C-alpha cells in the first residue's frame, strides 16, 4: 500500500510540474521580445513567397501554432492603384480554444486608416501601438507590432503590413 501511495504521489507531482510549465505566463515584455524576434522572419517569408490567400492563411495559422503566447497575426496588403478595389486584410486569432480567420475589408474595416497600418508605413519602420481595445478583431485589450514590407513588385514598393497582437491588461484609470 505504501509503494502505491508513493507512486501516485510521484505521478501527481510530475503531472503538476509539467502542467505548471505548460501554463507559465510570459510577462508583457517577454511577449514583446518574442514578437520582435519572430515576426521579421514571417515578413521576409511573405515578401519572398508572395503566397495566394489559401497559402497565406496556412502560413499565418502555422505562425500562431508555433507561438502560443501570441494572440493574433494579420497580413494587410498595400493600398491598390487608383481605381482598383482594395484586397481584404487576413487576420488569424485565437478564439474558443482554436484559431479563427477573419477578412477585414474596406469600407467596413478601413485598415488603411488604422494606426497599426498607417504609422509604420509612414515611418518606414516596425513599431508597437499603444494598448487598445480591439472591437473588430479579437474583442480584447491588445498591443500590435507592425512591420511594413517592401518589395514584391508593388508600384510604390510597399507590399503590405504584417502584424502580431499580444493580449494586455486593460489600462487602469
N, C-alpha and C positions, 0 to 999 in steps of 0.2 A: 504494500500500500504506500509506503514511504517513497519508493522508487517512482511509482506512477505520479505522485504529487509533485516530486521534483521535476519529472519530465514535463508535466503540464505547465508548471511554473516557468520552465525554460522556454517552452513554446510561446507562452503569453508574453514573456519578456522580449523574446526575439521578434514576434509579430508587432508588439508595441514599439520597439526600437525602429523597425523598418517602416512602419506606418507613420511614425513621427518624422522620419527622414523625408518621406514622400510628401508630407503636408507642411514641411518647413516653409514659412512665408519669407519671401525676399523683401527687403526694405525697398522703398521707392527709389533710392539712389542706386541700389543694386539692379533693379529693373531697368532704370535709365541707362546704366552702364552696359547691360546686356543688349538692349536695343541699339545703342550706339556702336556696339561691336558687330552685331549680326545683320542689321538692315543694309549697310553698304554692300555686302555681298549679294543680297537679293536684288538691289538696284542694278548692280553690274550684270547679273544674270538676265534681268528683264531687258536691258538695253541690247545685250548681245544676242539673245534668243528671239526677241520680239514675238512672244507667243500669241496665238489666237486665244479667244475668250475661254474656251474649254481648257486649254493648256494653262492659261493664266490662273484660272480658278484652282486647278490642281496644285500649281506652284504655291499659291497663297495658303491653301489648306495645309500643305506639307510644312510650310514655314511655321504655322501655328502648332501643328502636331509636334514639331521639333523643339518648340519654345513654349512650354505650358504656362510660363509666367506672363506671357504677352497676351493681351485681351483681343486685339484685332489688328488687321492689316488691310490696306487698300492700295489699289492702283488707280490713279486718276489720269486719263490721257490728256495731252496738251490740247489747248483750245484749237478747234479746226480753222481752216482758212475761211475767209469771209464767204458766206453763202452756204457752207457745208453744215450739216447737222452735227451737233456735238455727240460724242460717244459717252455712254454711261461709265461712271467710276464703278469698279468692282470692289466690294467690301466683304470681307470674311471675318466673323467674330464668334466668340464663344457664347452659346445660348443653350440653356436647359441641358447641360451635360454633353453637348455636341458642338458642331460647327455649322453656322448658318451663313449663307451667301445672300447679299443684297446688292441690287443695282441702284446706284444713286445717279439720277438723271435730271439735268436741267430741263425745264424751268422749275420743276417741283423741288429739286435739291440742286441749287446752283453752286456746285463746288468751286467754280472759278472765283467766287466771292468769299469763300471761307478762308480764315486766317491760316489754317493748316496747308492751304494750297497757294494762296497769293503771296504770302510773305517769303517763303523760301524761294519762290520763283523770282520775285522782285530782288531779293538779296543775293540770289545765285549761291545759296549755301544751305546746308542742313540746319534745322532748328527745331526746338521744342515750342509748343504752345504753352500758354498758362493753363492751369486746370480749368475745365469747363464741363457743364452737364450736357451730354450728347443726347438730345431728344430724338434725332433722326436715325441714329445707328444703333447704339448699344443701350440707351436709356440708363446710363451710369455716369458718375464723375470720372473723368479721364484726362490724360495729357497725351498729346500726339507729337511724335517725332516725324518730321517730313524731310524727304530728300528729293530735290529737283534732279531729274535725269535728262541728260543732253545726249544727242546723237540720234541714230535711228532714221535719218533722212528727213526729219521734220524741217519745214522751211525756215523757222526761227531757231532751229537747233534744239528746242525743248521736246523731249519725247513724252514726258509726263512727270507725275509726282508719286512716289511710293511712301506710305506711312506705316507706322506701328503705333498702336494705342496701348497704354497701360492704365489699369484701374488705379484711382487715387481716392483718398478720403475727401469728403465734402469739406470745403473751407469753413472755418469757424468764424462766426460773425463777431 
